[in-house]
């Protein structure tokens, strides 16, 4: 029996950039993410990035929808959903209305929305998909669905960088989540170290930089994913030669006494 070995210069473990520190944060580069199958999809692989097993109160996936793939049947459940096209194109059907999603297309859906996805192109489509249980507030209406593209959202100055609020949570208290797109020119950084009460799911869309997480300095780059637990100290500055952009989830607009 012959046992095959890798090249003598193989150095797999020290080149690994994945980090998991339960209760604090995790770093999950795209090359380290394992492919999973979700029964409600066909011709689709899922890279699972955050689940309650990590301590999170949401799930987030990168969906790899191959040509002809998408949802097996329309999805309709008790969760709220957020979808964002990283690359490619997909037909997004909400109820009976079809929308052509290209790169940057996104949707926020309240619970019990009926939607479907189909990749009718001849190329791979990559999407973010986040689900969580909606937290209703008595007397506050549940917002209507949002279907748009980040290119149509105005960028506003925020601290030292610019930011797009894809969900207008500062205008409607019915929203219990935010998805913001943060844009950093090389050399731009936060003006202070943040310690949010919220938990975060962060996906690097472009560029690179250094993330400070609970006294650790970590280089991050395009397609990396970061989960941050509540109160984890965080700070970012953009490095390299191109504009850095990441999309960030956080829970918001609720009384944090819930769960006691």
Secondary structure, 3 states (H helix, E strand, C coil): CCCCCCCCCCCHHHHCCCEEECCCEEEECHHHCCEECCCCEEEEEEEEEECHHHCCCCEEEEEEEEEEEEECCCECCCEEEEEEEEECCEEEEECCEEEEECCCEEEEECCCCCEEEECCCCCCEEEEEEEEECCCECCECCCCCEEEEHHHCCCEEECCEEEEECCCCCCCCCCCEEEEEEEECCCCECCCCECCCCCEEEEEEECEEEEEECCEEEEEECCCEEEECCCCCEEEEEECCCCEEEEEEEECCCCCCCCC
